[in-house]
């Protein structure tokens, strides 16, 4: 059992928080994990990506070979496109449709989404709208983790446990907002996934 995931987004979107929850849930389930260095955190709004590798066997490299990623999990739609050459033919893209427009020549969103839709298996959710419904626009990362959760090799209860651990120091209200964001993201992904995408 193994899963190779590329996390993508921009600085300030909470990519490290997603990695924390996944890494600790994996450890709880007795899996080995390797996480490559997160790049791009120096500048808020700059591109951020990390390779996350989970396995019940030994992992020899931190980096996922091109063409072998099981999932691209992105909190920003254009950022998901950067890593398409890493995706395996049977891989899935789970991305937000909410752009973080941090450059003057940000491409047309219809074109970005049409490119994402060339992938056979994909889940596209409006993380900004869902996060606001949960109670905070900053919870988009947990919306996207929820959207990806049904496609992870990890148990939902362990992901929820480490969302609690992550946000508990900041108060129960924030814990509840992020748990709600996760659940709403999971539901939105289930609603968006077409029967032909489930194969």
N, C-alpha and C positions, 0 to 999 in steps of 0.2 A: 504494500500500500504506500503510495507516494503522491505528492502533489507539488507542482512548481507554479508559483504565483508571482507575477510582476505587479507591484503596487505603484500607482502613478497618480500624480496630481501636481499641485503647486504649493510653494511654501506657505504655511499658515492654514492649510486645509486639514491638518491632523493625520497625516500619513503614518507618523510614528505611533499614534494612538491605535490605529488599525493593527499595525504590526505587533504592538504590545499584547493586544487581546488574542490575536491568532497564535503568537508564540507561546503564550502562557497556557492557552487551551490545548495546544499541541503537547506541551510538557505534561499537563494534567492527564492526557490520554496515553502517556508513555511513548510518544513519538520523539524522534530526533528532529531538530530543526537547525537550519543555517540561514542567517540573514546577512546579505551583503550590505556594505556600508550604504547609508542613505545619502544620496547626492542632491545638492541644490538647496539645502536648508539655510545657507548663508544669507540668502536674499528672499525676503517675504515676497511671494508672487513669482519667484523663479521656479523652473521645472524641478520636480522632486520625483525620484524613482528608487525603488529597492527591489532586490530579488529575495523572495522568501521560498525556502525549500523545506518541505515536510516529508518525513519518511519513517517507516518502522524498521528501516535498515540503515546502514552507514551511508552518510552523504560525503562525497569526496571533494566537491567544489562548492563555493559560495554562489557561483554564477550559473545561471540557467543558459544552456546553449541555445542559439537561435533556432527557431522552429520547434522547440520542445516545451514551451510554457503551456500549462494546462489552463491557466486563467490570467487574463489581464484585468485587474481590479483598479478602476480609475475614478477619482473624485472629480475629474475635469475631462470633458469630451475630447478636446484637441490633444490632450496629453495621452489619451489611450491610443491615438493613431501612431504616436512615435514608436510604439513597441510591437506593431503588428507583425514585424518580421521575426519576432520571438515566439509567436503563437503557433502551437501545433495545429495540424489540420483538423483535429477533433476538439481543439481548445475553445473556451468560451470567453467572451468579452462582457464584463459587467461594468457599465459606465454611467455616469451622470449625464443628463442632457443640459445641465446648467453650466454655461460657460463662465470662466473667470477671465474676463477680458483685461489682460495686463500688458498687451502690446498694441501699437496703433494699427497694425495691419492684420489683426485677428481675422482669420478666414470666415467666410459666410457660413452660418450655422447649418443651413440646409445642406451645404456641401460636406461639412464635417459629418453630419448625421448620415448622409447617404453613403459615405465611405465606411462608416461603422456598420451600416446595414449590409455591406458586402460579406460580412462574416456570417457563416451559417448559424452559429450559436451565439446569440447575444441577448443581453438584458439591458435596456436603457430606461432609466427612471429620472424623474425630475427631483433631484436631491434637495434643491433649495426650497421648493414648494413643500415637500414632505417634511423637511427639517423645521420649517416655520410652523407647520401643523403640529409638530411634536412639541414646540415651545421655544426653539432657538435655531436661528439660521446657522449657528456654529456646529450644529449636530449633523451636518451633511456627511461627515465621515462615518458616523454610526448608521446613517441611512444606507450608505453604500455597503457597509459590512453586512447589514441585514439583507440587502438585495443579493449579496453573494453567498449568504450563509447556506442556502439549500444546495449549493454546488461545492461546498467545502467538504473535506473528509472529516471534519470535526463535528462533535455533538453540539447542538444548539445550546443546551444547558451550560456547557463549559464556556462558550462564548459569552453568554449572559452573565455568568459568574465573574468573568474578568472585566466586563464592562462595569460591573458594580465596584470591583477592586480599584479600577482605574479612576473612577469619578468620586468614590466615597470621600476622599479627603476634601473635596470641594462642596460637600453637602448633599443631603438626600434629594433636594429638588433637582439638582443637576443629574444625579443618578437616574431619577425617574424620567427626565426629559430624554436622556440618551438611550434608556431601555425602550421608551416609546418610539424613538427614532428608528431603532433597530427593527422593532416589530412592524412599523409602518413600511419600512424599506423592504422587509421580507415579503409582506403582503403585496406591495406594489410590483415586486419582481414576479411573484406567482401569477398576478393578474396580467402582466405584460408578456410572459413567456408563451409563445404559441405552441400548440401540440407538436408541430414539426421541429421545434427547437429542443424538445426534451430528449431526443434520441441520443 
